[in-house]
Amino acid sequence: MDKQTVAESTGVNDATLSGGDKNPAKPPLKLNYKRTFLIGFAFFGILLLWSIYNTYCSKFLTISFAQMEFGKTSSELTNSEKLDVQYLVGIVMALDNVAALFLMPIFGRLSDKTHSKRWGHRMPYIMIGTIISAIAFPFIPVFYYYNNIAGMIAMMVIVLIFMMAYRSPAVALMPDMTPKPLRSRANGIINIVGYIGGGVAALLGIFLPFSKYLKEGSFYIIFVPFLVASIVMVIAAFVLFFTINENKVSKEVADDMRRGEEEAEVIDKVEDDKPMSNANKRTLILILAAEVLWFMSFNAIETFFGNYTLWYLDASDSSSTIATTISGACGAIMFLFAGRIADKIGRKWTIFIGLCVVTLSYFGFCFVTPTGVASATSGYNTFPWVLYLIFAFVGFGSAMIHNCSFPMVVELCTGKNIGKFTGYYYAASMIAQSITPIVIGFIFRATGWQALPIYSCCLMAAAGIVFAFVKNAKSVKVKNKKGLEALGDDD
């Protein structure tokens, strides 16, 4: 009896007879770090623009609406008058997200169906969207400076529409070129690159805070961050364009992508010619529902924390920028490890731990009050130091959430539908960002600024409860290269 007959009759394969692994014919899957880092430049531009937008635009709208409603100059406005218009700020900050809610799935699906022999699936959308957004972006502070609120809002809408038009295709690049079992680690890398973009925005916000503009009135203070963001964003897009050849890479990774489908971390196998199973549908719905809740929580802080700092804590908004920078830095550190944590315990439990960490951090935030101690340098109150610690833990927890949530969604589709499922993921986040600014704006009017951390804490806890019902589908079939072994052969 030969070795093949023995294997067939006993269930012992050739690898077992030789004392090796169960499948020695397949070497461990290996992440191409160099290529993944370059793909991250798409995310770099997105986070850079988004961070500048959130840092300044809600303050622009607050002053503009308060001046229009009360007929006063910015220096004459009281903090209660600024609080009174936050519902209007929330409505405007939500309107562009409502447009994005429809645009992102559409453009994600369009990029799936685009087959340019020269440019690939995603690159045409990335380049056109980046360039138009970059051109319009610096006009936001120009219209604000000249008290043209209609022009300012129009520029905000243009920027957001074109940014959302390229966001789904840009984010879809990573799963296009990365086998499913490696996507948590790859997502960590592109998030680190993106957080570098957020760090650039933070530096601009620290050295050119809106509170300084309120005191000095110098146009450059608000114009320079927008101009720098536009220039850097275009440079990042061209780096991506000239270093990543979509069509070439797709051919190179075709075999690994097929193998990734076999080793996917899903309840039921995903196939092109079959509808999604009920178990996978349930998983997708639960993930997206939890995502809506946690993005509602995050977005409330992102949109209004600068206003909260300036007009409730009565501290310089450069302090809020430092706090968010600390959060981003801690998030970047955690992104280095979150993929490995997910390899050990599964993506579900990695996200769930992150949700618990952020919930507890926001719970602590609920007890923070203004210091009442004037700063000798800025003239504002000193910033509560405990918020720096709280935001550090928020950074750790949010990285665990974001590192694994997007891979969990695109795990549920095949390569033909990555743009479509990327659109689903970001549509859920846009639903959250459409609802939260309006809801919290009205809550502020009824209760005051103290509602911000309570609102975010409750929503994050609700996200954790919903996500707990997601079934853990950690794969045991995957053996990926790790450590120094994974850094070779990046060509």
N, C-alpha and C positions, 0 to 999 in steps of 0.2 A: 504493500500500500504506500503510495507516494505521499509527500508532504501536503499537497493540495487536497487529496482525498481525506487525509486525517483532519485537516482543517474543516472540511465540509461536514464530516460525520460527527465531529466533537464540538464544533462551534469555536474552536481555537484558531485564530488567524495566524498569518505568517509572522506578524510582529511578535505575537506571544511566544511562538516557537523559538524565535531568535532572542527572546529576553528583552526586546525593545519596547517602545511605546506602542499604544494600540494602533496608531496610524503613522508609521514612519515614512510613508511615501509623501506625506504632506508636512513640509517644514513649518515651524511656528509662524503665525501671521506677525508681520512686523510693520509698525507705523513709520512712515516716511516723515521724519520731523522737519526736515528742511522745507519740503513742499507744503506741509501743514502750516508752518510758520508763515510762509508767503501767502497762502490762502487767507490767513488772518488779517492781511492788510485791508481786505474788504470790510471786515468788522471794525478795524481801526478807524476808518473814516466815519462809520455809522456812530460809534460811541463818542467820537470827538465832536461831531455836529450835535448829537443828542444832548451831551453834557452841557455844551455852551447854550443850547436852546433852553434847557430846563433851568440853568443858572440865572439867565437874564430875562427871558420872555415873560415869565409870570410877574416879575417886578415891573417891567415896562407896562404891562397891561394894568397892574394895580394902580400905578401913578396916573396913567392915561384915563382910566375909567373914573377914578376919584376926582381928578381935575374937572372932567366933563360933568360929573354929577353934582359936585359941590362948588364949582366955579372958583377954586383956589389954585394958587401955585403949589408946586410940590413941597416947598418949605413950609407952607401954611397948613398943610393937611395934617390932621391928627391920626394917631394909630387906630382909633375906633372908626374913623371914616375910611381908612384903608381896609379895615376888616369888613366893613359894610359892603364893599364891592367884590369880595372874593367869589361870590356866586357867579358874577359876570366873568371874572377871570377863569373860573372853572368851566363855564360854558364854552368860551373861546378855545381854551386849551383842549377841550374835548371834541370840538367840531372837526378839526383836522383828523383826529383819530377815527371819527366815524367814517370819513372818506377812505382812510387807510384800511378800515375793516373790510371794505369791499375790494379795494385795489390790490391788497397783498395776495389774497388767494388767486385773483385774476392774473396778475403778473407772474406769480409762481407757476400757475398752470400754463401760461403762454410760453414761459421759458422752457418748460418740459417739452413743448411741442416745437420749439425753435431748433432748427438743424442747419446752422450756418457752417459750411465747410471751412471757412476761414476763421471765424470768431467763436464757434461753439454754441452751447445752449445759453449760458448766463452772461457772458461778457458784454454783448451789446446793451443789455439792460443796465448793467453795472456802470458802464462808461457814460451812457447818455444821462442816466439818472444823477450820477455824481456831478457831471459838468453843469447841468441846469440848476441843481441844488446849490452848488458852489457859487454860481453867478448871482442867484437871488439872495443868498444868505446875508451878505453884508448890507443889503438894503433895509433889513429889519431895523437896525439901530438908526439908520439915516432917517427913516420915516418917523421913528419915535422922537428923535431929537427935534424934528420940525413939527411936532405935535399933530402928525397926520395919522390918526389911529386907523382909518380905513386902509391906507396904503400899507401900514405896518401889518395889519391882519392879513391883507392880500398876499404880502410876501411870505408870511408864516405859512399860509395855506399852500402856496406854490412849492416852498421848500419841503414841506411835509409830504405832499402828494408825490413829488419826484423821488424823495428819499424812500418812501414806502414802495414805489414802483421798482426800485432796484434792491430793496432790502431782502425780499424773499429769494430772488436769484442769487444774491451775494452769499447769503447764509447757506443756500443749497449747494454751493461749491464744495463744502467740506464732505457731506455725505455722498456727493457725486463721485468722489475720488478716494473714499475711505471705507474699507469693509466694515460691516455692522459691529463686530466685536471690538473694534478699535475706536469707535466714535466717541466714547466718553473721554478718552485721553486726548483725542484730536480736538474735541470741543474745549477741553481745558486749555490747550495751546492757543487756539484762535481767540479764546476769551482773554488770555493773558495779553496777546497783541492788542485786542480791543481795549483792554484796561489801560494800556500805555497811551492810547488815544484819549481815553478819559483823563489820564494823568496830565497830558498836555493841556487839556481844557481846565483842569483844576489849578494848574500853575497860573494860567491866565486869570482865573477867577480870584486867586489869592492876591496877586499883585495889582490887579485892576478890578477891585470889587465895586459893586453898584453903590455901596454906601459912600465910597470915595467920590463917585460921580455926583451923588446928592449934595456933597459938601462943596465940591469944586466946580461942577458943571462943565468939565472939559470933555469935548466930544470924543477925543481919542480913547478915553477910558472905556467907553462902551463899543467903539468901532473896531479897535485893534483886535479884540478876541474873535470877532466874527470874521474879519479879514484873514487873520492867521489860520483860523479853522478851515476856511475855504481853500486857501493855498495848500495847506498840508493835506487836506482831504483829496485834492486833485493829484498831488504827488503820490499819495498812497495808492490811488486807483491806477496810475500809470505803472507803478512798481508791480502791481498785480498783473496788469495787462501784458507787460513785457517779460514776465518770468513764468507765467502759467499758461501753457498751451492746452486748452481743454480737450481738444480732439486727440492730441497725442497722448496725454495722460490717461484718458479714458481707455485707450487701447492697451496701454501698459498695465493697467490695474484690472483688466477684465476678468482674469482668472481668479484673482483674490476677491473681487466683488461677488462672483458666483459662489465662492466658498463661504463668504460672509453671510450669504443668504441661508446656507445650510446651518450655520452656527449661530443664527440670530437669537437674541434673548427675548423670545416671544412665547405666548401660550400655544398658539397653533402656527404652523408653517404658513408663510406668506407666498402666494404665487400669482403671477401675472394674469393667468387665464381663469382665476377663480375669485368669487366675491370674498370680502373679508369675513372671517368667522365671527360668530356671536361673541365668543370670549375676547377676541381681539378688539371688536367694536366696543365692548364694555370697558376694556382697558383704556382705549383711546378717549372715550367720553369722560371717564373718571379723571384721567390726566388733564384733559383740557378744562374740566370744571374746576379742579384744584388750581390749575394755572391761572384761570380768571381771578380767583380769590387772592392768590399770592401776588399777582400783578396789581390788583386793586390796592393791596396793602403797600407794596413797594412804591407804586406811582404816586400815592398820596404824599409820601415823604419826599420823593424826588421833585414833585411839582411845587410843594408848599414849604419845604423845610427852610429855604432861604428867606421866604417871607416871615415864617415863624421866628426865625432867628432875629431878623431885623426889627420886626414890629411886635413881637411878644417878649422874647428874651431881651430885646433892646440892645443886642450885641451886633458887632460888625458882621456883615455877611461873608467876609473873608474867613471868619471862624467856622461857619457852616461848610464852606468849601474845604477847609482843612479837615473837618470831620468826615466829609464824604471821600476825601483823598485817602485818609486812613482806612476807611472802609474798603475802598478800591484796592489799596495796597495789600490789605489782609486777604481780600478776595483773590488777588493774583497769587499770593502764597498758597492759598488753599487749592487753587486750580492745579498746582503742581502735584497735589496728592489725591485730589478727589477721584480721579480716574482709577487710581490704584485701590482706593477704598472701595469703589464700585466693583472692581474685579474680585475683591474678597467677600463683600457682603451683599452685592447686588445693587442695581441702580435705585430700586424702590427704597431700601432702607437708608441709602446715602441721602436721598432727597428728604426722607422723613426726619432724619436726624437734623438736617439743615433747617427744616421747618420749625422744629422744636427750639433750636438755638435762636433763630430770629424771633420767634414768638416770645421767648423769655427775655430777649434783649429789648423788644418793644415794651414789654411789661415793665421793665425797669425804667424805660424812658417816660412812662406815665407819671412818675413821681418827681421828675425834674422840674424845677421852677427857676425864674430869673434870679440871678445872684444879687442884684441891687447894688453891686460894687462897681463904681465907675473906673474905666481903664484910663491910665494917665496918658496913653499914646493916642487912642482913637476918639476918646470922649464918649464912647458907648459903654455899656456894662461889660464886665468880663464874662467870657463864655464859660458855662458850667463844664468843668474838666471831665466829669463823669460821662458826658456825652461822647467824648473821644473814645473812651473804653467801650461804651455801648455800641458805637458804630464799628469798632474793630470786630466785635462779635457778630454784628450784622453782616460784615464783609465775609467772615468765615462761613456763616450759615448760608448766605445767598449764593456763594460759589458752589457749595455742595448741591444746592437746588438747581442752579442754571447749568452746571456742568453735565448733569445727567438727564434733565427733563427733555431737552430737544432731541438727544439721541433716542430716548424712549419713544418719542412720537414717530420719528422717521424709521425706527426699527419695524414699524407696523406696515410699511409699504415696500414695494420693489423699486428698483432703480428708475423705472419708467414714471413713477409718481412722486419723486422726491420734492420737486417744486410745489406740487399740489399740497403735500402734507406739511411742508415748510410753511405754506400759506395758512393751513389750519392752525399751526402752532402760533404764528404771529397774529392771526385773526383773533385768537383767544386773548392774546395780550392787548390787542387794540380794543376789544370789547371792554376789558378792564379799564384801559386808559381813556375810554370814552365815557364810562360811567363815573369813575372815581372823582375826577375834578369837579363835576357838577354836584354830586352828592355831598362831598366834604365841604364844598363852597357854601352850600345852604346850611350845613351843620355848623360851620364857623359862624355864620350870621346869627344862628339861634343860640349857640352855646359859648362861642369864643375859641381862641387858638388852642386851648388845652385839650380840645377834642382830637387833635391830630394823632398823637401816639396811641390813644385809646382805640380810635378807629382802625389804625393799622394793626394793632395787636389782636383785636377781635377777628379781623379778616384773615390774618396769618394763622391763627388757631383754627379757624373754620377750614382753611386749606389743608391743614394737617389732618383734620378729622375726615375730610373727603378722600384725601390721598391714602389714608390707612386702608381703604377698601380696594386699592389696586393690588392685584395678585402679583406676588414676587415671581418673576420668570427668569431668575439668574441662571445663565447657561453654565453647564458643567463640562461642555464639550470643547471649550476654547483653551488653547495653550498659546499665549502670546509671548513674544520675546520681551524681556525686561532689562532694565538697567543699561549698562554699556553695550550689551549684545544688541539692543534695539536701535543703536545710533549709527550703525554701519550701512553702507550701500544706499545712500540717499539720492543717488543720481536718477 
